[in-house]
Amino acid sequence: MRNQNAVQQPKKYINSLIIFYLLLPFAYLGYVMFSLSQTNSNYYTFLYSDPLNSILLLSVMICFIWAYILWKLKELNQYKTLPSYLMCMAVSQLFIGNIIGVVFTVITRIKTKKFPSNTNVQKGELQCKFLSILNIILTLIVVSAFIRLSF
C-alpha cells in the first residue's frame, strides 16, 4: 500500500503540471476572444495590431509543446530523463517570463527526484528530444523579440 502511494504522488505532480501548461493556451484563447469581441476585428488584425500579441502566441505554443513532452514522457514511463526536461522547461519558462510556470516546474522537479523509471522503452525519446530542441529555439526567438521590442 505504501509503495503504491509513493508512486501515485509524483504522478499527481506531473499531471498537475501538464494541466497547468495545457490551461495556458486556453487562457490566451479566452483573452484573444475577449479582445476580438471588444474591438470587432478578426484574428489577423489582432495579431498585426501589436507585436506583443504575436510573442504571446509563441509563448503559449511553447507551453503547449512542453505539456505534450511531459505527457509523452509520462506515457512512456521515461521518468529517468524527466529531471533534465524539467530543468530545460524551467529555464525556458523563466526566459519567456512565466514565473508561475517556473515555480510549478521546480516543485515538480523536487517532488519527482527519485521516481522509478522504465528504461526499456526508447521509442518516443527521440520525438521528445526533437520537440525540446524546437522549444528551446522558440524560446530564444521569443526572448530576442522581447529584447528587440524593449529597445
Residue pairs with C-beta under 8 A, 6 or more apart in sequence:
7 115
7 116
9 111
10 79
10 111
10 112
10 115
11 74
13 107
13 108
13 111
13 112
14 70
14 74
14 82
14 108
14 112
15 74
16 104
16 108
17 67
17 70
17 104
17 105
17 108
18 67
18 70
18 71
18 74
20 100
20 101
20 104
21 63
21 64
21 66
21 67
21 70
21 101
22 64
22 67
24 60
24 63
24 64
24 98
24 101
25 60
25 61
25 63
25 64
28 56
28 57
28 60
32 43
32 46
32 53
35 46
36 42
36 43
36 46
39 45
39 46
41 49
46 53
47 53
47 54
47 57
51 145
51 149
52 149
54 145
55 142
55 145
55 146
55 149
58 138
58 141
58 142
58 145
59 96
59 97
59 98
59 142
61 138
62 92
62 96
62 135
62 138
62 139
62 142
63 93
63 98
63 101
65 131
65 134
65 135
65 138
66 89
66 92
66 93
66 135
68 131
69 85
69 89
69 128
69 131
69 132
69 135
70 85
70 89
72 124
72 127
72 128
73 79
73 81
73 82
73 85
73 124
73 128
75 124
76 118
76 121
76 123
76 124
76 125
77 117
77 118
77 121
78 117
78 118
78 121
78 124
78 125
78 128
79 112
79 115
79 116
79 117
79 118
80 117
80 119
81 117
81 125
81 128
82 112
82 115
82 117
83 109
83 112
83 113
85 128
85 132
86 105
86 106
86 108
86 109
86 112
87 109
88 132
88 135
88 136
89 101
89 105
90 101
90 102
90 105
90 106
90 109
92 135
92 136
92 139
93 99
93 101
93 102
93 105
94 102
95 139
95 140
95 142
95 143
96 139
96 142
96 143
96 146
97 146
